[in-house]
Amino acid sequence: MTQSLKKNSLITLSGQLFKTAFQGLAFIIIARTLGATDFGILISILALCSIISPFVDFGSYHLIIKRISQGEKFSLVANESILLLAIVAPLFIVLLSVLTIALYGYSIYLIIIVGLTALFSDKLLSLFIALNVARDTFKVIAYTETFVSGLRLLFSLILLYLDGGVTAWASLLCLHGIITTFVVFFLLKRDMKFTLAQKPTKKLVKDGMPFVWSQVGLNANQDFDKLFLTKISGAEVAGIYAAAMRVLNLAVIPLQSFYMAAYSRYFKAATNGTDGFKHALSLLFPSAIIGLITATIIYLVAPYVPYLLGDEYEATVELIQLAALLPIIQTLSTPFADTLSGYGKQKLRVYILFAALILNVILNIQLIPAYGAYGALVASILSQTLFFFGCFGFTLRSSKWK
């Protein structure tokens, strides 16, 4: 690793540690207060948001990093990306409402306020992070994410005080999203001037579509099981499974800090003509070490999770221990997957993701009715393994890209 990558990884990791601590405490409070059933209802809406969300910004997170890394002006890229989000987000909130009511019959108020948070304010924060990743301003990311996570912890304490249900938490989430939006616009205003003159072009949407389909495949692989579990096994089972996966997601935040710091370097390496396979291998060892440590911690901590979340979540122990395999697979696949993106082979990554998604859907349909949450987890492990072999194989085959 280069010295700057180590520095950026450490800065990002320090921010992510605060983020993990705040999010972990908030998760414990929310899961205990809502209970498995209400938590499952919330997660099913968020899972559907996750699957459709890539169409809201048309891959802007990746395009922002790519375009700024290749020399485009910060203000131009930021204006186009934010305006595109503002135009498209309301349309997909309507789509979310139609789909969720059709699937589960939830309250329209609940759906809309969750949708506003997940499909606008969270996406805006993601674009802000991408803008700072592209400029290597990782301190800004660390401070912002710490503030946003701390604010969510504060709101979870309010939920605990109110002893509220899923609708109360959704309302608090919406307020959290409004504050986050104001903070992001305030920080951006220091570096740019907002204008409606720089409208998103058809080329921007076209260039973003490979990243959209890639993210759809990734999110669907992660969240389809929650949708299917809620429909087949009920919100309580889905809530237990989602709690186990949430523990996993919190545990892999150190991995994400490394990937975030390294991501723009794939595009720069491609621009400089560096061998793609060798570049991926240079990042594989540190990534795999972090993944192995993470998996070990997850496995050892799992038995204590029910003490934190409550007796309703007793079944999460074995699920979390089995899920410890996922960070190991992720650390092996990500360097090769990001190489495909950085070296202009995003379509290959999309094809592999959708092959993994098809396997995941087939396995979920076959396994969930018989094995419930365990079937969903096995489907995830097998589909992620297929994704690794696909990314590794294509990167090895096309070792020297021009």
Summary of the structure (lengths in Angstrom):
residues: 402
radius of gyration: 20.2
end to end distance: 23.1
largest distance: 58.9
contacts: 1465
relative contact order: 0.13
helix: 88%
strand: 0%
